[in-house]
Amino acid sequence: MPQMAPLSWLNLFIFFITVFLIFNSLNYFYFNKSSISQDQKKIKTQKKITWKW
C-alpha cells in the first residue's frame, strides 16, 4: 500500500491499542455498580425453583 508508506505501523498499532484501552476503561467506570446490588437482592428474595425432572 504506497499510500500508507509514510505512516509508521508501530504508531498505528499504538494508536489503536490506546483507543481500545480508553474505550474499555470508559465502559468499566461508566457501569453503575449499585444496580448490580439491587438486582442481587431481587434474585435472593425470589422463590427458589425446584426442578422436577
PDB file of N, CA, C, O and CB in Angstrom:
ATOM      1  N   MET A   1       0.844  -1.176   0.000  1.00  0.00           N
ATOM      2  CA  MET A   1       0.000   0.000   0.000  1.00  0.00           C
ATOM      3  C   MET A   1       0.891   1.243   0.000  1.00  0.00           C
ATOM      4  O   MET A   1       1.385   1.628   1.060  1.00  0.00           O
ATOM      5  CB  MET A   1      -0.961  -0.004   1.222  1.00  0.00           C
ATOM      6  N   PRO A   2       1.104   1.854  -1.099  1.00  0.00           N
ATOM      7  CA  PRO A   2       2.001   3.007  -1.137  1.00  0.00           C
ATOM      8  C   PRO A   2       1.456   4.230  -0.402  1.00  0.00           C
ATOM      9  O   PRO A   2       2.225   5.102   0.002  1.00  0.00           O
ATOM     10  CB  PRO A   2       2.283   3.373  -2.561  1.00  0.00           C
ATOM     11  N   GLN A   3       0.135   4.301  -0.226  1.00  0.00           N
ATOM     12  CA  GLN A   3      -0.423   5.445   0.486  1.00  0.00           C
ATOM     13  C   GLN A   3      -0.055   5.414   1.968  1.00  0.00           C
ATOM     14  O   GLN A   3      -0.005   6.454   2.625  1.00  0.00           O
ATOM     15  CB  GLN A   3      -1.940   5.478   0.325  1.00  0.00           C
ATOM     16  N   MET A   4       0.202   4.219   2.486  1.00  0.00           N
ATOM     17  CA  MET A   4       0.494   4.077   3.903  1.00  0.00           C
ATOM     18  C   MET A   4       1.996   4.104   4.187  1.00  0.00           C
ATOM     19  O   MET A   4       2.399   3.977   5.343  1.00  0.00           O
ATOM     20  CB  MET A   4      -0.107   2.788   4.426  1.00  0.00           C
ATOM     21  N   ALA A   5       2.810   4.261   3.188  1.00  0.00           N
ATOM     22  CA  ALA A   5       4.258   4.177   3.369  1.00  0.00           C
ATOM     23  C   ALA A   5       4.818   5.199   4.359  1.00  0.00           C
ATOM     24  O   ALA A   5       5.672   4.826   5.163  1.00  0.00           O
ATOM     25  CB  ALA A   5       4.934   4.354   2.047  1.00  0.00           C
ATOM     26  N   PRO A   6       4.392   6.457   4.350  1.00  0.00           N
ATOM     27  CA  PRO A   6       4.977   7.384   5.317  1.00  0.00           C
ATOM     28  C   PRO A   6       4.552   7.127   6.762  1.00  0.00           C
ATOM     29  O   PRO A   6       5.198   7.601   7.697  1.00  0.00           O
ATOM     30  CB  PRO A   6       4.614   8.782   4.942  1.00  0.00           C
ATOM     31  N   LEU A   7       3.484   6.390   6.938  1.00  0.00           N
ATOM     32  CA  LEU A   7       2.956   6.155   8.278  1.00  0.00           C
ATOM     33  C   LEU A   7       3.650   4.960   8.912  1.00  0.00           C
ATOM     34  O   LEU A   7       3.773   3.899   8.300  1.00  0.00           O
ATOM     35  CB  LEU A   7       1.434   5.930   8.232  1.00  0.00           C
ATOM     36  N   SER A   8       4.091   5.143  10.119  1.00  0.00           N
ATOM     37  CA  SER A   8       4.751   4.043  10.821  1.00  0.00           C
ATOM     38  C   SER A   8       3.701   3.063  11.354  1.00  0.00           C
ATOM     39  O   SER A   8       2.712   3.471  11.962  1.00  0.00           O
ATOM     40  CB  SER A   8       5.634   4.584  11.981  1.00  0.00           C
ATOM     41  N   TRP A   9       3.924   1.791  11.125  1.00  0.00           N
ATOM     42  CA  TRP A   9       2.967   0.778  11.582  1.00  0.00           C
ATOM     43  C   TRP A   9       2.960   0.677  13.097  1.00  0.00           C
ATOM     44  O   TRP A   9       1.938   0.340  13.694  1.00  0.00           O
ATOM     45  CB  TRP A   9       3.296  -0.587  10.970  1.00  0.00           C
ATOM     46  N   LEU A  10       4.087   0.967  13.718  1.00  0.00           N
ATOM     47  CA  LEU A  10       4.141   0.953  15.181  1.00  0.00           C
ATOM     48  C   LEU A  10       3.263   2.067  15.757  1.00  0.00           C
ATOM     49  O   LEU A  10       2.567   1.855  16.750  1.00  0.00           O
ATOM     50  CB  LEU A  10       5.601   1.108  15.673  1.00  0.00           C
ATOM     51  N   ASN A  11       3.292   3.236  15.149  1.00  0.00           N
ATOM     52  CA  ASN A  11       2.427   4.336  15.609  1.00  0.00           C
ATOM     53  C   ASN A  11       0.955   3.981  15.432  1.00  0.00           C
ATOM     54  O   ASN A  11       0.127   4.295  16.288  1.00  0.00           O
ATOM     55  CB  ASN A  11       2.751   5.636  14.843  1.00  0.00           C
ATOM     56  N   LEU A  12       0.637   3.338  14.336  1.00  0.00           N
ATOM     57  CA  LEU A  12      -0.749   2.929  14.099  1.00  0.00           C
ATOM     58  C   LEU A  12      -1.195   1.893  15.135  1.00  0.00           C
ATOM     59  O   LEU A  12      -2.309   1.965  15.653  1.00  0.00           O
ATOM     60  CB  LEU A  12      -0.906   2.358  12.674  1.00  0.00           C
ATOM     61  N   PHE A  13      -0.333   0.948  15.427  1.00  0.00           N
ATOM     62  CA  PHE A  13      -0.626  -0.065  16.437  1.00  0.00           C
ATOM     63  C   PHE A  13      -0.824   0.573  17.810  1.00  0.00           C
ATOM     64  O   PHE A  13      -1.770   0.237  18.523  1.00  0.00           O
ATOM     65  CB  PHE A  13       0.501  -1.103  16.495  1.00  0.00           C
ATOM     66  N   ILE A  14       0.059   1.486  18.177  1.00  0.00           N
ATOM     67  CA  ILE A  14      -0.051   2.154  19.473  1.00  0.00           C
ATOM     68  C   ILE A  14      -1.331   2.984  19.545  1.00  0.00           C
ATOM     69  O   ILE A  14      -1.983   3.037  20.588  1.00  0.00           O
ATOM     70  CB  ILE A  14       1.179   3.046  19.726  1.00  0.00           C
ATOM     71  N   PHE A  15      -1.684   3.623  18.451  1.00  0.00           N
ATOM     72  CA  PHE A  15      -2.914   4.403  18.424  1.00  0.00           C
ATOM     73  C   PHE A  15      -4.140   3.520  18.674  1.00  0.00           C
ATOM     74  O   PHE A  15      -4.992   3.870  19.490  1.00  0.00           O
ATOM     75  CB  PHE A  15      -3.048   5.125  17.083  1.00  0.00           C
ATOM     76  N   PHE A  16      -4.238   2.387  17.984  1.00  0.00           N
ATOM     77  CA  PHE A  16      -5.398   1.514  18.165  1.00  0.00           C
ATOM     78  C   PHE A  16      -5.426   0.870  19.544  1.00  0.00           C
ATOM     79  O   PHE A  16      -6.502   0.667  20.108  1.00  0.00           O
ATOM     80  CB  PHE A  16      -5.407   0.437  17.103  1.00  0.00           C
ATOM     81  N   ILE A  17      -4.267   0.548  20.091  1.00  0.00           N
ATOM     82  CA  ILE A  17      -4.228  -0.013  21.442  1.00  0.00           C
ATOM     83  C   ILE A  17      -4.706   1.010  22.464  1.00  0.00           C
ATOM     84  O   ILE A  17      -5.467   0.672  23.371  1.00  0.00           O
ATOM     85  CB  ILE A  17      -2.808  -0.485  21.790  1.00  0.00           C
ATOM     86  N   THR A  18      -4.265   2.266  22.324  1.00  0.00           N
ATOM     87  CA  THR A  18      -4.715   3.295  23.272  1.00  0.00           C
ATOM     88  C   THR A  18      -6.214   3.568  23.139  1.00  0.00           C
ATOM     89  O   THR A  18      -6.897   3.770  24.143  1.00  0.00           O
ATOM     90  CB  THR A  18      -3.929   4.594  23.054  1.00  0.00           C
ATOM     91  N   VAL A  19      -6.722   3.575  21.922  1.00  0.00           N
ATOM     92  CA  VAL A  19      -8.167   3.760  21.738  1.00  0.00           C
ATOM     93  C   VAL A  19      -8.930   2.595  22.365  1.00  0.00           C
ATOM     94  O   VAL A  19      -9.969   2.795  22.993  1.00  0.00           O
ATOM     95  CB  VAL A  19      -8.518   3.886  20.232  1.00  0.00           C
ATOM     96  N   PHE A  20      -8.422   1.397  22.195  1.00  0.00           N
ATOM     97  CA  PHE A  20      -9.057   0.212  22.781  1.00  0.00           C
ATOM     98  C   PHE A  20      -9.055   0.290  24.306  1.00  0.00           C
ATOM     99  O   PHE A  20     -10.070  -0.002  24.939  1.00  0.00           O
ATOM    100  CB  PHE A  20      -8.339  -1.068  22.318  1.00  0.00           C
ATOM    101  N   LEU A  21      -7.936   0.678  24.896  1.00  0.00           N
ATOM    102  CA  LEU A  21      -7.851   0.767  26.354  1.00  0.00           C
ATOM    103  C   LEU A  21      -8.739   1.884  26.907  1.00  0.00           C
ATOM    104  O   LEU A  21      -9.373   1.714  27.949  1.00  0.00           O
ATOM    105  CB  LEU A  21      -6.402   0.996  26.780  1.00  0.00           C
ATOM    106  N   ILE A  22      -8.785   3.000  26.227  1.00  0.00           N
ATOM    107  CA  ILE A  22      -9.656   4.094  26.670  1.00  0.00           C
ATOM    108  C   ILE A  22     -11.121   3.681  26.584  1.00  0.00           C
ATOM    109  O   ILE A  22     -11.908   3.967  27.486  1.00  0.00           O
ATOM    110  CB  ILE A  22      -9.410   5.359  25.825  1.00  0.00           C
ATOM    111  N   PHE A  23     -11.478   3.014  25.503  1.00  0.00           N
ATOM    112  CA  PHE A  23     -12.861   2.548  25.337  1.00  0.00           C
ATOM    113  C   PHE A  23     -13.244   1.566  26.446  1.00  0.00           C
ATOM    114  O   PHE A  23     -14.331   1.664  27.016  1.00  0.00           O
ATOM    115  CB  PHE A  23     -13.045   1.884  23.955  1.00  0.00           C
ATOM    116  N   ASN A  24     -12.358   0.626  26.748  1.00  0.00           N
ATOM    117  CA  ASN A  24     -12.652  -0.350  27.799  1.00  0.00           C
ATOM    118  C   ASN A  24     -12.721   0.290  29.173  1.00  0.00           C
ATOM    119  O   ASN A  24     -13.585  -0.064  29.975  1.00  0.00           O
ATOM    120  CB  ASN A  24     -11.607  -1.444  27.803  1.00  0.00           C
ATOM    121  N   SER A  25     -11.831   1.219  29.455  1.00  0.00           N
ATOM    122  CA  SER A  25     -11.855   1.861  30.768  1.00  0.00           C
ATOM    123  C   SER A  25     -13.106   2.727  30.939  1.00  0.00           C
ATOM    124  O   SER A  25     -13.679   2.781  32.027  1.00  0.00           O
ATOM    125  CB  SER A  25     -10.595   2.711  30.965  1.00  0.00           C
ATOM    126  N   LEU A  26     -13.527   3.403  29.870  1.00  0.00           N
ATOM    127  CA  LEU A  26     -14.759   4.188  29.971  1.00  0.00           C
ATOM    128  C   LEU A  26     -15.968   3.293  30.191  1.00  0.00           C
ATOM    129  O   LEU A  26     -16.859   3.636  30.968  1.00  0.00           O
ATOM    130  CB  LEU A  26     -14.959   5.032  28.714  1.00  0.00           C
ATOM    131  N   ASN A  27     -16.008   2.170  29.528  1.00  0.00           N
ATOM    132  CA  ASN A  27     -17.123   1.239  29.736  1.00  0.00           C
ATOM    133  C   ASN A  27     -17.106   0.663  31.142  1.00  0.00           C
ATOM    134  O   ASN A  27     -18.162   0.461  31.741  1.00  0.00           O
ATOM    135  CB  ASN A  27     -17.073   0.106  28.710  1.00  0.00           C
ATOM    136  N   TYR A  28     -15.941   0.401  31.665  1.00  0.00           N
ATOM    137  CA  TYR A  28     -15.835  -0.180  33.014  1.00  0.00           C
ATOM    138  C   TYR A  28     -16.288   0.820  34.067  1.00  0.00           C
ATOM    139  O   TYR A  28     -17.060   0.463  34.957  1.00  0.00           O
ATOM    140  CB  TYR A  28     -14.388  -0.632  33.301  1.00  0.00           C
ATOM    141  N   PHE A  29     -15.829   2.055  33.990  1.00  0.00           N
ATOM    142  CA  PHE A  29     -16.145   3.024  35.027  1.00  0.00           C
ATOM    143  C   PHE A  29     -17.512   3.673  34.823  1.00  0.00           C
ATOM    144  O   PHE A  29     -18.058   4.248  35.764  1.00  0.00           O
ATOM    145  CB  PHE A  29     -15.078   4.087  35.074  1.00  0.00           C
ATOM    146  N   TYR A  30     -18.061   3.597  33.648  1.00  0.00           N
ATOM    147  CA  TYR A  30     -19.389   4.156  33.405  1.00  0.00           C
ATOM    148  C   TYR A  30     -20.476   3.244  33.959  1.00  0.00           C
ATOM    149  O   TYR A  30     -21.574   3.707  34.268  1.00  0.00           O
ATOM    150  CB  TYR A  30     -19.606   4.383  31.907  1.00  0.00           C
ATOM    151  N   PHE A  31     -20.183   1.966  34.086  1.00  0.00           N
ATOM    152  CA  PHE A  31     -21.158   0.980  34.540  1.00  0.00           C
ATOM    153  C   PHE A  31     -21.517   1.247  35.996  1.00  0.00           C
ATOM    154  O   PHE A  31     -20.626   1.391  36.834  1.00  0.00           O
ATOM    155  CB  PHE A  31     -20.610  -0.456  34.369  1.00  0.00           C
ATOM    156  N   ASN A  32     -22.800   1.315  36.308  1.00  0.00           N
ATOM    157  CA  ASN A  32     -23.261   1.627  37.655  1.00  0.00           C
ATOM    158  C   ASN A  32     -23.315   0.346  38.479  1.00  0.00           C
ATOM    159  O   ASN A  32     -24.065  -0.577  38.160  1.00  0.00           O
ATOM    160  CB  ASN A  32     -24.649   2.318  37.621  1.00  0.00           C
ATOM    161  N   LYS A  33     -22.519   0.297  39.536  1.00  0.00           N
ATOM    162  CA  LYS A  33     -22.447  -0.915  40.342  1.00  0.00           C
ATOM    163  C   LYS A  33     -23.593  -1.025  41.348  1.00  0.00           C
ATOM    164  O   LYS A  33     -23.841  -2.112  41.868  1.00  0.00           O
ATOM    165  CB  LYS A  33     -21.128  -0.965  41.069  1.00  0.00           C
ATOM    166  N   SER A  34     -24.286   0.055  41.630  1.00  0.00           N
ATOM    167  CA  SER A  34     -25.401  -0.009  42.565  1.00  0.00           C
ATOM    168  C   SER A  34     -26.571  -0.807  41.975  1.00  0.00           C
ATOM    169  O   SER A  34     -27.346  -1.410  42.716  1.00  0.00           O
ATOM    170  CB  SER A  34     -25.859   1.406  42.942  1.00  0.00           C
ATOM    171  N   SER A  35     -26.695  -0.810  40.655  1.00  0.00           N
ATOM    172  CA  SER A  35     -27.773  -1.572  40.034  1.00  0.00           C
ATOM    173  C   SER A  35     -27.545  -3.070  40.207  1.00  0.00           C
ATOM    174  O   SER A  35     -28.504  -3.839  40.268  1.00  0.00           O
ATOM    175  CB  SER A  35     -27.890  -1.221  38.546  1.00  0.00           C
ATOM    176  N   ILE A  36     -26.286  -3.488  40.285  1.00  0.00           N
ATOM    177  CA  ILE A  36     -25.999  -4.907  40.491  1.00  0.00           C
ATOM    178  C   ILE A  36     -26.465  -5.338  41.872  1.00  0.00           C
ATOM    179  O   ILE A  36     -27.088  -6.390  42.013  1.00  0.00           O
ATOM    180  CB  ILE A  36     -24.493  -5.194  40.318  1.00  0.00           C
ATOM    181  N   SER A  37     -26.178  -4.551  42.876  1.00  0.00           N
ATOM    182  CA  SER A  37     -26.561  -4.930  44.233  1.00  0.00           C
ATOM    183  C   SER A  37     -28.079  -4.995  44.369  1.00  0.00           C
ATOM    184  O   SER A  37     -28.597  -5.857  45.079  1.00  0.00           O
ATOM    185  CB  SER A  37     -25.979  -3.942  45.251  1.00  0.00           C
ATOM    186  N   GLN A  38     -28.793  -4.102  43.704  1.00  0.00           N
ATOM    187  CA  GLN A  38     -30.253  -4.141  43.751  1.00  0.00           C
ATOM    188  C   GLN A  38     -30.774  -5.383  43.033  1.00  0.00           C
ATOM    189  O   GLN A  38     -31.729  -6.008  43.495  1.00  0.00           O
ATOM    190  CB  GLN A  38     -30.851  -2.866  43.120  1.00  0.00           C
ATOM    191  N   ASP A  39     -30.165  -5.744  41.921  1.00  0.00           N
ATOM    192  CA  ASP A  39     -30.589  -6.935  41.195  1.00  0.00           C
ATOM    193  C   ASP A  39     -30.321  -8.193  42.008  1.00  0.00           C
ATOM    194  O   ASP A  39     -31.123  -9.127  41.994  1.00  0.00           O
ATOM    195  CB  ASP A  39     -29.878  -7.019  39.847  1.00  0.00           C
ATOM    196  N   GLN A  40     -29.210  -8.220  42.707  1.00  0.00           N
ATOM    197  CA  GLN A  40     -28.895  -9.404  43.511  1.00  0.00           C
ATOM    198  C   GLN A  40     -29.885  -9.544  44.661  1.00  0.00           C
ATOM    199  O   GLN A  40     -30.255 -10.659  45.028  1.00  0.00           O
ATOM    200  CB  GLN A  40     -27.453  -9.326  44.055  1.00  0.00           C
ATOM    201  N   LYS A  41     -30.312  -8.430  45.227  1.00  0.00           N
ATOM    202  CA  LYS A  41     -31.314  -8.503  46.298  1.00  0.00           C
ATOM    203  C   LYS A  41     -32.622  -9.053  45.761  1.00  0.00           C
ATOM    204  O   LYS A  41     -33.293  -9.833  46.439  1.00  0.00           O
ATOM    205  CB  LYS A  41     -31.543  -7.118  46.930  1.00  0.00           C
ATOM    206  N   LYS A  42     -32.993  -8.654  44.547  1.00  0.00           N
ATOM    207  CA  LYS A  42     -34.226  -9.155  43.946  1.00  0.00           C
ATOM    208  C   LYS A  42     -34.129 -10.657  43.706  1.00  0.00           C
ATOM    209  O   LYS A  42     -35.095 -11.390  43.917  1.00  0.00           O
ATOM    210  CB  LYS A  42     -34.521  -8.422  42.626  1.00  0.00           C
ATOM    211  N   ILE A  43     -32.972 -11.105  43.271  1.00  0.00           N
ATOM    212  CA  ILE A  43     -32.794 -12.527  42.995  1.00  0.00           C
ATOM    213  C   ILE A  43     -32.870 -13.333  44.291  1.00  0.00           C
ATOM    214  O   ILE A  43     -33.444 -14.422  44.306  1.00  0.00           O
ATOM    215  CB  ILE A  43     -31.447 -12.776  42.286  1.00  0.00           C
ATOM    216  N   LYS A  44     -32.299 -12.811  45.375  1.00  0.00           N
ATOM    217  CA  LYS A  44     -32.296 -13.529  46.647  1.00  0.00           C
ATOM    218  C   LYS A  44     -33.696 -13.615  47.246  1.00  0.00           C
ATOM    219  O   LYS A  44     -34.018 -14.585  47.932  1.00  0.00           O
ATOM    220  CB  LYS A  44     -31.351 -12.851  47.632  1.00  0.00           C
ATOM    221  N   THR A  45     -34.527 -12.610  46.990  1.00  0.00           N
ATOM    222  CA  THR A  45     -35.859 -12.624  47.588  1.00  0.00           C
ATOM    223  C   THR A  45     -36.842 -13.495  46.805  1.00  0.00           C
ATOM    224  O   THR A  45     -37.902 -13.850  47.321  1.00  0.00           O
ATOM    225  CB  THR A  45     -36.394 -11.211  47.681  1.00  0.00           C
ATOM    226  N   GLN A  46     -36.498 -13.836  45.579  1.00  0.00           N
ATOM    227  CA  GLN A  46     -37.406 -14.662  44.798  1.00  0.00           C
ATOM    228  C   GLN A  46     -37.395 -16.096  45.324  1.00  0.00           C
ATOM    229  O   GLN A  46     -36.441 -16.524  45.974  1.00  0.00           O
ATOM    230  CB  GLN A  46     -37.022 -14.629  43.307  1.00  0.00           C
ATOM    231  N   LYS A  47     -38.466 -16.829  45.032  1.00  0.00           N
ATOM    232  CA  LYS A  47     -38.519 -18.235  45.409  1.00  0.00           C
ATOM    233  C   LYS A  47     -37.514 -19.035  44.613  1.00  0.00           C
ATOM    234  O   LYS A  47     -37.245 -18.749  43.447  1.00  0.00           O
ATOM    235  CB  LYS A  47     -39.920 -18.797  45.204  1.00  0.00           C
ATOM    236  N   LYS A  48     -36.973 -20.025  45.253  1.00  0.00           N
ATOM    237  CA  LYS A  48     -36.096 -20.924  44.511  1.00  0.00           C
ATOM    238  C   LYS A  48     -36.946 -21.909  43.728  1.00  0.00           C
ATOM    239  O   LYS A  48     -37.951 -22.416  44.225  1.00  0.00           O
ATOM    240  CB  LYS A  48     -35.122 -21.670  45.461  1.00  0.00           C
ATOM    241  N   ILE A  49     -36.537 -22.166  42.522  1.00  0.00           N
ATOM    242  CA  ILE A  49     -37.293 -23.070  41.654  1.00  0.00           C
ATOM    243  C   ILE A  49     -36.836 -24.491  41.945  1.00  0.00           C
ATOM    244  O   ILE A  49     -35.641 -24.784  41.914  1.00  0.00           O
ATOM    245  CB  ILE A  49     -37.097 -22.712  40.137  1.00  0.00           C
ATOM    246  N   THR A  50     -37.781 -25.366  42.224  1.00  0.00           N
ATOM    247  CA  THR A  50     -37.431 -26.774  42.411  1.00  0.00           C
ATOM    248  C   THR A  50     -37.714 -27.490  41.092  1.00  0.00           C
ATOM    249  O   THR A  50     -38.841 -27.513  40.598  1.00  0.00           O
ATOM    250  CB  THR A  50     -38.240 -27.424  43.608  1.00  0.00           C
ATOM    251  N   TRP A  51     -36.683 -28.053  40.559  1.00  0.00           N
ATOM    252  CA  TRP A  51     -36.810 -28.716  39.263  1.00  0.00           C
ATOM    253  C   TRP A  51     -37.376 -30.114  39.442  1.00  0.00           C
ATOM    254  O   TRP A  51     -36.938 -30.868  40.312  1.00  0.00           O
ATOM    255  CB  TRP A  51     -35.451 -28.778  38.545  1.00  0.00           C
ATOM    256  N   LYS A  52     -38.336 -30.446  38.626  1.00  0.00           N
ATOM    257  CA  LYS A  52     -38.957 -31.780  38.685  1.00  0.00           C
ATOM    258  C   LYS A  52     -38.645 -32.483  37.378  1.00  0.00           C
ATOM    259  O   LYS A  52     -39.367 -32.345  36.390  1.00  0.00           O
ATOM    260  CB  LYS A  52     -40.518 -31.694  38.929  1.00  0.00           C
ATOM    261  N   TRP A  53     -37.587 -33.220  37.389  1.00  0.00           N
ATOM    262  CA  TRP A  53     -37.145 -33.879  36.159  1.00  0.00           C
ATOM    263  C   TRP A  53     -37.916 -35.152  35.952  1.00  0.00           C
ATOM    264  O   TRP A  53     -37.691 -35.857  34.968  1.00  0.00           O
ATOM    265  CB  TRP A  53     -35.643 -34.172  36.197  1.00  0.00           C
TER     266      TRP A  53
END
